[in-house]
């Protein structure tokens, strides 16, 4: 989650859901695609450093990363491969899928056979695409943390209602009243609050405590 206390100019963007690693062998060369969400340049460089440390004997550690809600900050490196055959193809995969705040490193262990420029482009872009696919796509969306309070007798009704609402339930404290928080996309805020108000006949109190970016998984089956 990335906080934005003022809640100004928030826009959704696509990123990676989780770190992932894949491996492909092409003409005896091993291509290991390593992908990770990275919220800023420090995280991207730290991820690159960790991959290099995990593969110190590799021939190349080619990478690219995209940062910022609009994907404006980009960096890539061929790390000794012919210019334009490794880092740029990795970057293009991220850009073509509109992914930002993410870093992909493709590690190559040279197998003794030259692949040619076209072969290298296909190998590096393919390794990146495989790692991205395994990682999965999520959206970082403008969201809000809602703090709520209601009589204990209505708690079951609220829990039942929440099963069909686009929310993520947080912590709850129990006494005569139940105090709890939940996460909701700002675009769903009014509908969710109206549904919970209806479910409790207006006996629930809700306050928007914080605005922030939060990750929501993208259903890639549709």
Buried (B, 14 or more C-beta within 10 A) or exposed (E): EEEBEEBEEBEBBBBBBEBBBBBBEBEEBBBBBBBBBBBBBEBBBBBBEBBBEBBEEBBBBBBBBBBEBEBEBBBBBBBEBEEEBBBBBBBBBBBEBEBBBBBBBBBBBEBEEEBEEEBBBBBBBBBBBBBBBBBBBBBBBBBBBBBBBBEEEBBEBBBEBBEEBEBBBEEBEEEEBBBBBBBBBBEBBEEBBEBBBEBBEEEBEBEBEBBBBBBBEBEEEE
